[in-house]
């Protein structure tokens, strides 16, 4: 199991990010912001993004839009979290850093 070696505390690189509802009922992730990057002990770089559609657990062909940080489950080089994601879920996507 990977853990962050970047000086950010409390990041769960494996599971989906938890959310809190704001006064308008919008889900706000407790981690982030979108596009944040950390390097982990497994030699990978992780990017915090939201799923644009359902993504199967540990999908190795995810892509992330560089301006919106919305992930899709195809045509990319990122690995999705180990938990299946529904559209709108937040999580850390891994990519080889070397």
mmCIF file as gemmi writes it, N, C-alpha and C atoms, coordinates in Angstrom:
data_model
loop_
_atom_site.group_PDB
_atom_site.id
_atom_site.type_symbol
_atom_site.label_atom_id
_atom_site.label_alt_id
_atom_site.label_comp_id
_atom_site.label_asym_id
_atom_site.label_entity_id
_atom_site.label_seq_id
_atom_site.pdbx_PDB_ins_code
_atom_site.Cartn_x
_atom_site.Cartn_y
_atom_site.Cartn_z
_atom_site.occupancy
_atom_site.B_iso_or_equiv
_atom_site.pdbx_formal_charge
_atom_site.auth_seq_id
_atom_site.auth_asym_id
_atom_site.pdbx_PDB_model_num
ATOM 1 N N . UNK Axp A 1 ? 0.839 -1.172 0 1 0 ? 1 A 1
ATOM 2 C CA . UNK Axp A 1 ? 0 0 0 1 0 ? 1 A 1
ATOM 3 C C . UNK Axp A 1 ? 0.886 1.237 0 1 0 ? 1 A 1
ATOM 4 N N . UNK Axp A 2 ? 0.595 2.162 -0.884 1 0 ? 2 A 1
ATOM 5 C CA . UNK Axp A 2 ? 1.384 3.387 -1.001 1 0 ? 2 A 1
ATOM 6 C C . UNK Axp A 2 ? 0.958 4.408 0.043 1 0 ? 2 A 1
ATOM 7 N N . UNK Axp A 3 ? 1.9 5.239 0.444 1 0 ? 3 A 1
ATOM 8 C CA . UNK Axp A 3 ? 1.6 6.381 1.295 1 0 ? 3 A 1
ATOM 9 C C . UNK Axp A 3 ? 2.386 7.567 0.773 1 0 ? 3 A 1
ATOM 10 N N . UNK Axp A 4 ? 1.885 8.763 1.028 1 0 ? 4 A 1
ATOM 11 C CA . UNK Axp A 4 ? 2.498 9.961 0.482 1 0 ? 4 A 1
ATOM 12 C C . UNK Axp A 4 ? 3.841 10.263 1.14 1 0 ? 4 A 1
ATOM 13 N N . UNK Axp A 5 ? 4.792 10.72 0.354 1 0 ? 5 A 1
ATOM 14 C CA . UNK Axp A 5 ? 6.052 11.2 0.899 1 0 ? 5 A 1
ATOM 15 C C . UNK Axp A 5 ? 6.165 12.711 0.696 1 0 ? 5 A 1
ATOM 16 N N . UNK Axp A 6 ? 5.141 13.299 0.099 1 0 ? 6 A 1
ATOM 17 C CA . UNK Axp A 6 ? 5.036 14.745 -0.029 1 0 ? 6 A 1
ATOM 18 C C . UNK Axp A 6 ? 4.497 15.256 1.307 1 0 ? 6 A 1
ATOM 19 N N . UNK Axp A 7 ? 4.936 16.416 1.77 1 0 ? 7 A 1
ATOM 20 C CA . UNK Axp A 7 ? 4.496 16.87 3.097 1 0 ? 7 A 1
ATOM 21 C C . UNK Axp A 7 ? 3.033 17.339 3.136 1 0 ? 7 A 1
ATOM 22 N N . UNK Axp A 8 ? 2.113 16.403 2.936 1 0 ? 8 A 1
ATOM 23 C CA . UNK Axp A 8 ? 0.679 16.635 3.081 1 0 ? 8 A 1
ATOM 24 C C . UNK Axp A 8 ? 0.157 15.534 3.993 1 0 ? 8 A 1
ATOM 25 N N . UNK Axp A 9 ? -0.594 15.889 5.003 1 0 ? 9 A 1
ATOM 26 C CA . UNK Axp A 9 ? -1.051 14.906 5.987 1 0 ? 9 A 1
ATOM 27 C C . UNK Axp A 9 ? -2.476 14.447 5.7 1 0 ? 9 A 1
ATOM 28 N N . UNK Axp A 10 ? -2.773 13.217 6.052 1 0 ? 10 A 1
ATOM 29 C CA . UNK Axp A 10 ? -4.129 12.704 6.018 1 0 ? 10 A 1
ATOM 30 C C . UNK Axp A 10 ? -4.657 12.28 4.669 1 0 ? 10 A 1
ATOM 31 N N . UNK Axp A 11 ? -3.801 12.123 3.694 1 0 ? 11 A 1
ATOM 32 C CA . UNK Axp A 11 ? -4.249 11.748 2.355 1 0 ? 11 A 1
ATOM 33 C C . UNK Axp A 11 ? -4.405 10.231 2.268 1 0 ? 11 A 1
ATOM 34 N N . UNK Axp A 12 ? -5.542 9.791 1.763 1 0 ? 12 A 1
ATOM 35 C CA . UNK Axp A 12 ? -5.799 8.37 1.531 1 0 ? 12 A 1
ATOM 36 C C . UNK Axp A 12 ? -5.71 8.126 0.028 1 0 ? 12 A 1
ATOM 37 N N . UNK Axp A 13 ? -4.608 7.55 -0.411 1 0 ? 13 A 1
ATOM 38 C CA . UNK Axp A 13 ? -4.371 7.348 -1.842 1 0 ? 13 A 1
ATOM 39 C C . UNK Axp A 13 ? -5.117 6.149 -2.401 1 0 ? 13 A 1
ATOM 40 N N . UNK Axp A 14 ? -5.724 5.329 -1.559 1 0 ? 14 A 1
ATOM 41 C CA . UNK Axp A 14 ? -6.343 4.084 -1.988 1 0 ? 14 A 1
ATOM 42 C C . UNK Axp A 14 ? -7.85 4.208 -2.168 1 0 ? 14 A 1
ATOM 43 N N . UNK Axp A 15 ? -8.524 4.832 -1.221 1 0 ? 15 A 1
ATOM 44 C CA . UNK Axp A 15 ? -9.984 4.889 -1.22 1 0 ? 15 A 1
ATOM 45 C C . UNK Axp A 15 ? -10.489 6.207 -1.795 1 0 ? 15 A 1
ATOM 46 N N . UNK Axp A 16 ? -11.781 6.276 -2.027 1 0 ? 16 A 1
ATOM 47 C CA . UNK Axp A 16 ? -12.394 7.508 -2.507 1 0 ? 16 A 1
ATOM 48 C C . UNK Axp A 16 ? -12.313 8.579 -1.433 1 0 ? 16 A 1
ATOM 49 N N . UNK Axp A 17 ? -12.222 9.831 -1.849 1 0 ? 17 A 1
ATOM 50 C CA . UNK Axp A 17 ? -12.184 10.947 -0.902 1 0 ? 17 A 1
ATOM 51 C C . UNK Axp A 17 ? -13.577 11.152 -0.311 1 0 ? 17 A 1
ATOM 52 N N . UNK Axp A 18 ? -13.616 11.464 0.96 1 0 ? 18 A 1
ATOM 53 C CA . UNK Axp A 18 ? -14.87 11.777 1.624 1 0 ? 18 A 1
ATOM 54 C C . UNK Axp A 18 ? -15.329 13.166 1.211 1 0 ? 18 A 1
ATOM 55 N N . UNK Axp A 19 ? -16.625 13.414 1.275 1 0 ? 19 A 1
ATOM 56 C CA . UNK Axp A 19 ? -17.169 14.728 0.942 1 0 ? 19 A 1
ATOM 57 C C . UNK Axp A 19 ? -18.073 15.215 2.068 1 0 ? 19 A 1
ATOM 58 N N . UNK Axp A 20 ? -18.202 16.525 2.165 1 0 ? 20 A 1
ATOM 59 C CA . UNK Axp A 20 ? -19.153 17.174 3.062 1 0 ? 20 A 1
ATOM 60 C C . UNK Axp A 20 ? -20.068 18.025 2.203 1 0 ? 20 A 1
ATOM 61 N N . UNK Axp A 21 ? -21.329 18.11 2.569 1 0 ? 21 A 1
ATOM 62 C CA . UNK Axp A 21 ? -22.266 18.965 1.831 1 0 ? 21 A 1
ATOM 63 C C . UNK Axp A 21 ? -22.186 20.384 2.362 1 0 ? 21 A 1
ATOM 64 N N . UNK Axp A 22 ? -22.116 21.362 1.439 1 0 ? 22 A 1
ATOM 65 C CA . UNK Axp A 22 ? -22.148 22.761 1.865 1 0 ? 22 A 1
ATOM 66 C C . UNK Axp A 22 ? -23.604 23.205 2.023 1 0 ? 22 A 1
ATOM 67 N N . UNK Axp A 23 ? -23.829 24.471 2.318 1 0 ? 23 A 1
ATOM 68 C CA . UNK Axp A 23 ? -25.181 24.969 2.576 1 0 ? 23 A 1
ATOM 69 C C . UNK Axp A 23 ? -26.09 24.871 1.354 1 0 ? 23 A 1
ATOM 70 N N . UNK Axp A 24 ? -25.502 24.774 0.165 1 0 ? 24 A 1
ATOM 71 C CA . UNK Axp A 24 ? -26.288 24.639 -1.065 1 0 ? 24 A 1
ATOM 72 C C . UNK Axp A 24 ? -26.502 23.168 -1.433 1 0 ? 24 A 1
ATOM 73 N N . UNK Axp A 25 ? -26.026 22.257 -0.597 1 0 ? 25 A 1
ATOM 74 C CA . UNK Axp A 25 ? -26.183 20.836 -0.868 1 0 ? 25 A 1
ATOM 75 C C . UNK Axp A 25 ? -25.185 20.272 -1.862 1 0 ? 25 A 1
ATOM 76 N N . UNK Axp A 26 ? -24.102 21.008 -2.132 1 0 ? 26 A 1
ATOM 77 C CA . UNK Axp A 26 ? -23.072 20.564 -3.072 1 0 ? 26 A 1
ATOM 78 C C . UNK Axp A 26 ? -21.999 19.791 -2.305 1 0 ? 26 A 1
ATOM 79 N N . UNK Axp A 27 ? -21.61 18.639 -2.827 1 0 ? 27 A 1
ATOM 80 C CA . UNK Axp A 27 ? -20.584 17.813 -2.193 1 0 ? 27 A 1
ATOM 81 C C . UNK Axp A 27 ? -19.205 18.437 -2.399 1 0 ? 27 A 1
ATOM 82 N N . UNK Axp A 28 ? -18.52 18.729 -1.299 1 0 ? 28 A 1
ATOM 83 C CA . UNK Axp A 28 ? -17.177 19.309 -1.323 1 0 ? 28 A 1
ATOM 84 C C . UNK Axp A 28 ? -16.214 18.276 -0.75 1 0 ? 28 A 1
ATOM 85 N N . UNK Axp A 29 ? -15.149 17.925 -1.5 1 0 ? 29 A 1
ATOM 86 C CA . UNK Axp A 29 ? -14.221 16.913 -0.986 1 0 ? 29 A 1
ATOM 87 C C . UNK Axp A 29 ? -13.446 17.432 0.218 1 0 ? 29 A 1
ATOM 88 N N . UNK Axp A 30 ? -13.154 16.523 1.154 1 0 ? 30 A 1
ATOM 89 C CA . UNK Axp A 30 ? -12.385 16.893 2.338 1 0 ? 30 A 1
ATOM 90 C C . UNK Axp A 30 ? -10.888 16.923 2.056 1 0 ? 30 A 1
ATOM 91 N N . UNK Axp A 31 ? -10.474 16.446 0.897 1 0 ? 31 A 1
ATOM 92 C CA . UNK Axp A 31 ? -9.082 16.51 0.461 1 0 ? 31 A 1
ATOM 93 C C . UNK Axp A 31 ? -9.038 17.396 -0.776 1 0 ? 31 A 1
ATOM 94 N N . UNK Axp A 32 ? -7.872 17.689 -1.231 1 0 ? 32 A 1
ATOM 95 C CA . UNK Axp A 32 ? -7.803 18.459 -2.463 1 0 ? 32 A 1
ATOM 96 C C . UNK Axp A 32 ? -6.819 19.593 -2.324 1 0 ? 32 A 1
ATOM 97 N N . UNK Axp A 33 ? -6.886 20.526 -3.198 1 0 ? 33 A 1
ATOM 98 C CA . UNK Axp A 33 ? -7.873 20.819 -4.229 1 0 ? 33 A 1
ATOM 99 C C . UNK Axp A 33 ? -7.694 19.928 -5.453 1 0 ? 33 A 1
ATOM 100 N N . UNK Axp A 34 ? -8.661 19.999 -6.37 1 0 ? 34 A 1
ATOM 101 C CA . UNK Axp A 34 ? -8.527 19.27 -7.631 1 0 ? 34 A 1
ATOM 102 C C . UNK Axp A 34 ? -7.221 19.669 -8.299 1 0 ? 34 A 1
ATOM 103 N N . UNK Axp A 35 ? -6.525 18.704 -8.84 1 0 ? 35 A 1
ATOM 104 C CA . UNK Axp A 35 ? -5.259 18.959 -9.505 1 0 ? 35 A 1
ATOM 105 C C . UNK Axp A 35 ? -4.05 18.877 -8.59 1 0 ? 35 A 1
ATOM 106 N N . UNK Axp A 36 ? -4.265 18.72 -7.277 1 0 ? 36 A 1
ATOM 107 C CA . UNK Axp A 36 ? -3.139 18.575 -6.357 1 0 ? 36 A 1
ATOM 108 C C . UNK Axp A 36 ? -2.357 17.319 -6.732 1 0 ? 36 A 1
ATOM 109 N N . UNK Axp A 37 ? -1.051 17.379 -6.555 1 0 ? 37 A 1
ATOM 110 C CA . UNK Axp A 37 ? -0.196 16.245 -6.878 1 0 ? 37 A 1
ATOM 111 C C . UNK Axp A 37 ? 0.674 15.902 -5.683 1 0 ? 37 A 1
ATOM 112 N N . UNK Axp A 38 ? 0.866 14.61 -5.456 1 0 ? 38 A 1
ATOM 113 C CA . UNK Axp A 38 ? 1.78 14.143 -4.421 1 0 ? 38 A 1
ATOM 114 C C . UNK Axp A 38 ? 2.603 13 -4.996 1 0 ? 38 A 1
ATOM 115 N N . UNK Axp A 39 ? 3.801 12.843 -4.465 1 0 ? 39 A 1
ATOM 116 C CA . UNK Axp A 39 ? 4.625 11.69 -4.795 1 0 ? 39 A 1
ATOM 117 C C . UNK Axp A 39 ? 4.53 10.718 -3.629 1 0 ? 39 A 1
ATOM 118 N N . UNK Axp A 40 ? 4.464 9.433 -3.935 1 0 ? 40 A 1
ATOM 119 C CA . UNK Axp A 40 ? 4.256 8.431 -2.899 1 0 ? 40 A 1
ATOM 120 C C . UNK Axp A 40 ? 5.406 7.444 -2.827 1 0 ? 40 A 1
ATOM 121 N N . UNK Axp A 41 ? 5.376 6.645 -1.776 1 0 ? 41 A 1
ATOM 122 C CA . UNK Axp A 41 ? 6.436 5.68 -1.503 1 0 ? 41 A 1
ATOM 123 C C . UNK Axp A 41 ? 6.544 4.586 -2.555 1 0 ? 41 A 1
ATOM 124 N N . UNK Axp A 42 ? 5.53 4.418 -3.392 1 0 ? 42 A 1
ATOM 125 C CA . UNK Axp A 42 ? 5.588 3.399 -4.44 1 0 ? 42 A 1
ATOM 126 C C . UNK Axp A 42 ? 6.22 3.926 -5.725 1 0 ? 42 A 1
ATOM 127 N N . UNK Axp A 43 ? 6.772 5.149 -5.684 1 0 ? 43 A 1
ATOM 128 C CA . UNK Axp A 43 ? 7.442 5.732 -6.838 1 0 ? 43 A 1
ATOM 129 C C . UNK Axp A 43 ? 6.504 6.369 -7.852 1 0 ? 43 A 1
ATOM 130 N N . UNK Axp A 44 ? 5.231 6.493 -7.498 1 0 ? 44 A 1
ATOM 131 C CA . UNK Axp A 44 ? 4.255 7.074 -8.415 1 0 ? 44 A 1
ATOM 132 C C . UNK Axp A 44 ? 3.872 8.478 -7.988 1 0 ? 44 A 1
ATOM 133 N N . UNK Axp A 45 ? 3.379 9.223 -8.968 1 0 ? 45 A 1
ATOM 134 C CA . UNK Axp A 45 ? 2.825 10.559 -8.736 1 0 ? 45 A 1
ATOM 135 C C . UNK Axp A 45 ? 1.313 10.4 -8.754 1 0 ? 45 A 1
ATOM 136 N N . UNK Axp A 46 ? 0.641 10.986 -7.781 1 0 ? 46 A 1
ATOM 137 C CA . UNK Axp A 46 ? -0.814 10.904 -7.682 1 0 ? 46 A 1
ATOM 138 C C . UNK Axp A 46 ? -1.427 12.28 -7.925 1 0 ? 46 A 1
ATOM 139 N N . UNK Axp A 47 ? -2.524 12.301 -8.676 1 0 ? 47 A 1
ATOM 140 C CA . UNK Axp A 47 ? -3.235 13.541 -8.985 1 0 ? 47 A 1
ATOM 141 C C . UNK Axp A 47 ? -4.661 13.407 -8.453 1 0 ? 47 A 1
ATOM 142 N N . UNK Axp A 48 ? -5.131 14.448 -7.744 1 0 ? 48 A 1
ATOM 143 C CA . UNK Axp A 48 ? -6.479 14.446 -7.195 1 0 ? 48 A 1
ATOM 144 C C . UNK Axp A 48 ? -7.448 14.927 -8.27 1 0 ? 48 A 1
ATOM 145 N N . UNK Axp A 49 ? -8.434 14.104 -8.598 1 0 ? 49 A 1
ATOM 146 C CA . UNK Axp A 49 ? -9.373 14.432 -9.674 1 0 ? 49 A 1
ATOM 147 C C . UNK Axp A 49 ? -10.752 13.875 -9.341 1 0 ? 49 A 1
ATOM 148 N N . UNK Axp A 50 ? -11.727 14.268 -10.142 1 0 ? 50 A 1
ATOM 149 C CA . UNK Axp A 50 ? -13.087 13.765 -9.991 1 0 ? 50 A 1
ATOM 150 C C . UNK Axp A 50 ? -13.439 12.913 -11.21 1 0 ? 50 A 1
ATOM 151 N N . UNK Axp A 51 ? -14.239 11.89 -10.98 1 0 ? 51 A 1
ATOM 152 C CA . UNK Axp A 51 ? -14.649 11.004 -12.072 1 0 ? 51 A 1
ATOM 153 C C . UNK Axp A 51 ? -15.725 11.681 -12.911 1 0 ? 51 A 1
ATOM 154 N N . UNK Axp A 52 ? -15.537 11.696 -14.213 1 0 ? 52 A 1
ATOM 155 C CA . UNK Axp A 52 ? -16.521 12.268 -15.123 1 0 ? 52 A 1
ATOM 156 C C . UNK Axp A 52 ? -17.613 11.275 -15.496 1 0 ? 52 A 1
ATOM 157 N N . UNK Axp A 53 ? -17.395 10.022 -15.191 1 0 ? 53 A 1
ATOM 158 C CA . UNK Axp A 53 ? -18.342 8.931 -15.449 1 0 ? 53 A 1
ATOM 159 C C . UNK Axp A 53 ? -17.924 7.777 -14.547 1 0 ? 53 A 1
ATOM 160 N N . UNK Axp A 54 ? -18.681 6.705 -14.542 1 0 ? 54 A 1
ATOM 161 C CA . UNK Axp A 54 ? -18.308 5.539 -13.743 1 0 ? 54 A 1
ATOM 162 C C . UNK Axp A 54 ? -16.963 4.996 -14.232 1 0 ? 54 A 1
ATOM 163 N N . UNK Axp A 55 ? -16.085 4.675 -13.277 1 0 ? 55 A 1
ATOM 164 C CA . UNK Axp A 55 ? -14.769 4.123 -13.6 1 0 ? 55 A 1
ATOM 165 C C . UNK Axp A 55 ? -14.567 2.884 -12.737 1 0 ? 55 A 1
ATOM 166 N N . UNK Axp A 56 ? -14.236 1.779 -13.384 1 0 ? 56 A 1
ATOM 167 C CA . UNK Axp A 56 ? -13.995 0.52 -12.684 1 0 ? 56 A 1
ATOM 168 C C . UNK Axp A 56 ? -12.753 0.626 -11.813 1 0 ? 56 A 1
ATOM 169 N N . UNK Axp A 57 ? -12.751 -0.064 -10.695 1 0 ? 57 A 1
ATOM 170 C CA . UNK Axp A 57 ? -11.605 -0.061 -9.786 1 0 ? 57 A 1
ATOM 171 C C . UNK Axp A 57 ? -10.323 -0.451 -10.506 1 0 ? 57 A 1
ATOM 172 N N . UNK Axp A 58 ? -9.252 0.273 -10.2 1 0 ? 58 A 1
ATOM 173 C CA . UNK Axp A 58 ? -7.906 -0.008 -10.714 1 0 ? 58 A 1
ATOM 174 C C . UNK Axp A 58 ? -7.828 -0.044 -12.235 1 0 ? 58 A 1
ATOM 175 N N . UNK Axp A 59 ? -8.561 0.84 -12.897 1 0 ? 59 A 1
ATOM 176 C CA . UNK Axp A 59 ? -8.477 0.952 -14.353 1 0 ? 59 A 1
ATOM 177 C C . UNK Axp A 59 ? -7.179 1.658 -14.719 1 0 ? 59 A 1
ATOM 178 N N . UNK Axp A 60 ? -6.357 1.041 -15.557 1 0 ? 60 A 1
ATOM 179 C CA . UNK Axp A 60 ? -5.029 1.563 -15.869 1 0 ? 60 A 1
ATOM 180 C C . UNK Axp A 60 ? -4.991 2.431 -17.111 1 0 ? 60 A 1
ATOM 181 N N . UNK Axp A 61 ? -6.14 2.785 -17.663 1 0 ? 61 A 1
ATOM 182 C CA . UNK Axp A 61 ? -6.149 3.589 -18.882 1 0 ? 61 A 1
ATOM 183 C C . UNK Axp A 61 ? -6.944 4.874 -18.697 1 0 ? 61 A 1
ATOM 184 N N . UNK Axp A 62 ? -6.882 5.46 -17.521 1 0 ? 62 A 1
ATOM 185 C CA . UNK Axp A 62 ? -7.63 6.694 -17.256 1 0 ? 62 A 1
ATOM 186 C C . UNK Axp A 62 ? -6.882 7.903 -17.806 1 0 ? 62 A 1
ATOM 187 N N . UNK Axp A 63 ? -7.646 8.889 -18.216 1 0 ? 63 A 1
ATOM 188 C CA . UNK Axp A 63 ? -7.057 10.167 -18.614 1 0 ? 63 A 1
ATOM 189 C C . UNK Axp A 63 ? -7.658 11.246 -17.727 1 0 ? 63 A 1
ATOM 190 N N . UNK Axp A 64 ? -6.904 12.328 -17.534 1 0 ? 64 A 1
ATOM 191 C CA . UNK Axp A 64 ? -7.363 13.445 -16.706 1 0 ? 64 A 1
ATOM 192 C C . UNK Axp A 64 ? -7.224 14.722 -17.511 1 0 ? 64 A 1
ATOM 193 N N . UNK Axp A 65 ? -8.313 15.48 -17.618 1 0 ? 65 A 1
ATOM 194 C CA . UNK Axp A 65 ? -8.288 16.758 -18.311 1 0 ? 65 A 1
ATOM 195 C C . UNK Axp A 65 ? -7.431 17.717 -17.497 1 0 ? 65 A 1
ATOM 196 N N . UNK Axp A 66 ? -6.426 18.332 -18.12 1 0 ? 66 A 1
ATOM 197 C CA . UNK Axp A 66 ? -5.463 19.18 -17.417 1 0 ? 66 A 1
ATOM 198 C C . UNK Axp A 66 ? -6.028 20.509 -16.945 1 0 ? 66 A 1
ATOM 199 N N . UNK Axp A 67 ? -7.205 20.904 -17.406 1 0 ? 67 A 1
ATOM 200 C CA . UNK Axp A 67 ? -7.762 22.178 -16.942 1 0 ? 67 A 1
ATOM 201 C C . UNK Axp A 67 ? -8.95 22.005 -16.002 1 0 ? 67 A 1
ATOM 202 N N . UNK Axp A 68 ? -9.697 20.895 -16.128 1 0 ? 68 A 1
ATOM 203 C CA . UNK Axp A 68 ? -10.863 20.68 -15.264 1 0 ? 68 A 1
ATOM 204 C C . UNK Axp A 68 ? -10.618 19.596 -14.219 1 0 ? 68 A 1
ATOM 205 N N . UNK Axp A 69 ? -9.594 18.775 -14.405 1 0 ? 69 A 1
ATOM 206 C CA . UNK Axp A 69 ? -9.253 17.654 -13.529 1 0 ? 69 A 1
ATOM 207 C C . UNK Axp A 69 ? -10.401 16.664 -13.398 1 0 ? 69 A 1
ATOM 208 N N . UNK Axp A 70 ? -11.075 16.444 -14.521 1 0 ? 70 A 1
ATOM 209 C CA . UNK Axp A 70 ? -12.117 15.43 -14.632 1 0 ? 70 A 1
ATOM 210 C C . UNK Axp A 70 ? -11.485 14.213 -15.307 1 0 ? 70 A 1
ATOM 211 N N . UNK Axp A 71 ? -11.648 13.051 -14.676 1 0 ? 71 A 1
ATOM 212 C CA . UNK Axp A 71 ? -11.043 11.818 -15.18 1 0 ? 71 A 1
ATOM 213 C C . UNK Axp A 71 ? -12.051 10.996 -15.962 1 0 ? 71 A 1
ATOM 214 N N . UNK Axp A 72 ? -11.552 10.323 -16.992 1 0 ? 72 A 1
ATOM 215 C CA . UNK Axp A 72 ? -12.351 9.365 -17.756 1 0 ? 72 A 1
ATOM 216 C C . UNK Axp A 72 ? -11.633 8.026 -17.715 1 0 ? 72 A 1
ATOM 217 N N . UNK Axp A 73 ? -12.352 6.962 -17.924 1 0 ? 73 A 1
ATOM 218 C CA . UNK Axp A 73 ? -11.785 5.62 -17.816 1 0 ? 73 A 1
ATOM 219 C C . UNK Axp A 73 ? -11.222 5.064 -19.093 1 0 ? 73 A 1
ATOM 220 N N . UNK Axp A 74 ? -10.694 5.915 -19.97 1 0 ? 74 A 1
ATOM 221 C CA . UNK Axp A 74 ? -10.128 5.403 -21.217 1 0 ? 74 A 1
ATOM 222 C C . UNK Axp A 74 ? -9.079 6.35 -21.771 1 0 ? 74 A 1
ATOM 223 N N . UNK Axp A 75 ? -8.245 5.811 -22.652 1 0 ? 75 A 1
ATOM 224 C CA . UNK Axp A 75 ? -7.272 6.578 -23.442 1 0 ? 75 A 1
ATOM 225 C C . UNK Axp A 75 ? -6.328 7.422 -22.609 1 0 ? 75 A 1
ATOM 226 N N . UNK Axp A 76 ? -5.78 6.864 -21.552 1 0 ? 76 A 1
ATOM 227 C CA . UNK Axp A 76 ? -4.826 7.622 -20.755 1 0 ? 76 A 1
ATOM 228 C C . UNK Axp A 76 ? -3.803 6.72 -20.097 1 0 ? 76 A 1
ATOM 229 N N . UNK Axp A 77 ? -2.99 7.312 -19.226 1 0 ? 77 A 1
ATOM 230 C CA . UNK Axp A 77 ? -1.916 6.575 -18.568 1 0 ? 77 A 1
ATOM 231 C C . UNK Axp A 77 ? -2.035 6.59 -17.052 1 0 ? 77 A 1
ATOM 232 N N . UNK Axp A 78 ? -3.157 7.024 -16.525 1 0 ? 78 A 1
ATOM 233 C CA . UNK Axp A 78 ? -3.358 7.052 -15.077 1 0 ? 78 A 1
ATOM 234 C C . UNK Axp A 78 ? -4.053 5.774 -14.617 1 0 ? 78 A 1
ATOM 235 N N . UNK Axp A 79 ? -3.807 5.402 -13.365 1 0 ? 79 A 1
ATOM 236 C CA . UNK Axp A 79 ? -4.441 4.257 -12.725 1 0 ? 79 A 1
ATOM 237 C C . UNK Axp A 79 ? -5.464 4.791 -11.733 1 0 ? 79 A 1
ATOM 238 N N . UNK Axp A 80 ? -6.717 4.347 -11.855 1 0 ? 80 A 1
ATOM 239 C CA . UNK Axp A 80 ? -7.763 4.824 -10.957 1 0 ? 80 A 1
ATOM 240 C C . UNK Axp A 80 ? -7.604 4.198 -9.572 1 0 ? 80 A 1
ATOM 241 N N . UNK Axp A 81 ? -8.271 4.764 -8.551 1 0 ? 81 A 1
ATOM 242 C CA . UNK Axp A 81 ? -8.211 4.185 -7.21 1 0 ? 81 A 1
ATOM 243 C C . UNK Axp A 81 ? -8.693 2.734 -7.195 1 0 ? 81 A 1
ATOM 244 N N . UNK Axp A 82 ? -8.424 2.043 -6.096 1 0 ? 82 A 1
ATOM 245 C CA . UNK Axp A 82 ? -8.76 0.624 -5.968 1 0 ? 82 A 1
ATOM 246 C C . UNK Axp A 82 ? -10.242 0.387 -5.688 1 0 ? 82 A 1
ATOM 247 N N . UNK Axp A 83 ? -11.035 1.428 -5.725 1 0 ? 83 A 1
ATOM 248 C CA . UNK Axp A 83 ? -12.473 1.344 -5.493 1 0 ? 83 A 1
ATOM 249 C C . UNK Axp A 83 ? -13.197 1.843 -6.736 1 0 ? 83 A 1
ATOM 250 N N . UNK Axp A 84 ? -14.258 1.159 -7.139 1 0 ? 84 A 1
ATOM 251 C CA . UNK Axp A 84 ? -15.048 1.619 -8.282 1 0 ? 84 A 1
ATOM 252 C C . UNK Axp A 84 ? -15.6 3.009 -7.995 1 0 ? 84 A 1
ATOM 253 N N . UNK Axp A 85 ? -15.523 3.889 -8.988 1 0 ? 85 A 1
ATOM 254 C CA . UNK Axp A 85 ? -15.964 5.276 -8.828 1 0 ? 85 A 1
ATOM 255 C C . UNK Axp A 85 ? -17.238 5.523 -9.634 1 0 ? 85 A 1
ATOM 256 N N . UNK Axp A 86 ? -18.149 6.274 -9.048 1 0 ? 86 A 1
ATOM 257 C CA . UNK Axp A 86 ? -19.326 6.752 -9.768 1 0 ? 86 A 1
ATOM 258 C C . UNK Axp A 86 ? -19.008 8.151 -10.278 1 0 ? 86 A 1
ATOM 259 N N . UNK Axp A 87 ? -19.757 8.624 -11.243 1 0 ? 87 A 1
ATOM 260 C CA . UNK Axp A 87 ? -19.562 9.979 -11.743 1 0 ? 87 A 1
ATOM 261 C C . UNK Axp A 87 ? -19.677 10.965 -10.587 1 0 ? 87 A 1
ATOM 262 N N . UNK Axp A 88 ? -18.696 11.847 -10.466 1 0 ? 88 A 1
ATOM 263 C CA . UNK Axp A 88 ? -18.688 12.848 -9.407 1 0 ? 88 A 1
ATOM 264 C C . UNK Axp A 88 ? -17.899 12.458 -8.175 1 0 ? 88 A 1
ATOM 265 N N . UNK Axp A 89 ? -17.457 11.188 -8.081 1 0 ? 89 A 1
ATOM 266 C CA . UNK Axp A 89 ? -16.62 10.776 -6.96 1 0 ? 89 A 1
ATOM 267 C C . UNK Axp A 89 ? -15.236 11.402 -7.099 1 0 ? 89 A 1
ATOM 268 N N . UNK Axp A 90 ? -14.563 11.605 -5.978 1 0 ? 90 A 1
ATOM 269 C CA . UNK Axp A 90 ? -13.223 12.188 -5.952 1 0 ? 90 A 1
ATOM 270 C C . UNK Axp A 90 ? -12.231 11.13 -5.511 1 0 ? 90 A 1
ATOM 271 N N . UNK Axp A 91 ? -11.022 11.181 -6.08 1 0 ? 91 A 1
ATOM 272 C CA . UNK Axp A 91 ? -9.988 10.233 -5.673 1 0 ? 91 A 1
ATOM 273 C C . UNK Axp A 91 ? -8.636 10.601 -6.262 1 0 ? 91 A 1
ATOM 274 N N . UNK Axp A 92 ? -7.636 9.825 -5.884 1 0 ? 92 A 1
ATOM 275 C CA . UNK Axp A 92 ? -6.257 10.027 -6.325 1 0 ? 92 A 1
ATOM 276 C C . UNK Axp A 92 ? -5.933 9.037 -7.439 1 0 ? 92 A 1
ATOM 277 N N . UNK Axp A 93 ? -5.477 9.542 -8.56 1 0 ? 93 A 1
ATOM 278 C CA . UNK Axp A 93 ? -5.131 8.741 -9.727 1 0 ? 93 A 1
ATOM 279 C C . UNK Axp A 93 ? -3.611 8.686 -9.828 1 0 ? 93 A 1
ATOM 280 N N . UNK Axp A 94 ? -3.069 7.482 -10.008 1 0 ? 94 A 1
ATOM 281 C CA . UNK Axp A 94 ? -1.627 7.269 -10.017 1 0 ? 94 A 1
ATOM 282 C C . UNK Axp A 94 ? -1.066 7.252 -11.433 1 0 ? 94 A 1
ATOM 283 N N . UNK Axp A 95 ? 0.159 7.741 -11.543 1 0 ? 95 A 1
ATOM 284 C CA . UNK Axp A 95 ? 0.911 7.676 -12.802 1 0 ? 95 A 1
ATOM 285 C C . UNK Axp A 95 ? 2.364 7.422 -12.477 1 0 ? 95 A 1
ATOM 286 N N . UNK Axp A 96 ? 3.047 6.712 -13.341 1 0 ? 96 A 1
ATOM 287 C CA . UNK Axp A 96 ? 4.471 6.477 -13.137 1 0 ? 96 A 1
ATOM 288 C C . UNK Axp A 96 ? 5.197 7.815 -13.211 1 0 ? 96 A 1
ATOM 289 N N . UNK Axp A 97 ? 6.082 8.063 -12.251 1 0 ? 97 A 1
ATOM 290 C CA . UNK Axp A 97 ? 6.744 9.368 -12.19 1 0 ? 97 A 1
ATOM 291 C C . UNK Axp A 97 ? 8.111 9.371 -12.823 1 0 ? 97 A 1
ATOM 292 N N . UNK Axp A 98 ? 8.626 8.222 -13.228 1 0 ? 98 A 1
ATOM 293 C CA . UNK Axp A 98 ? 9.957 8.177 -13.838 1 0 ? 98 A 1
ATOM 294 C C . UNK Axp A 98 ? 9.882 7.596 -15.234 1 0 ? 98 A 1
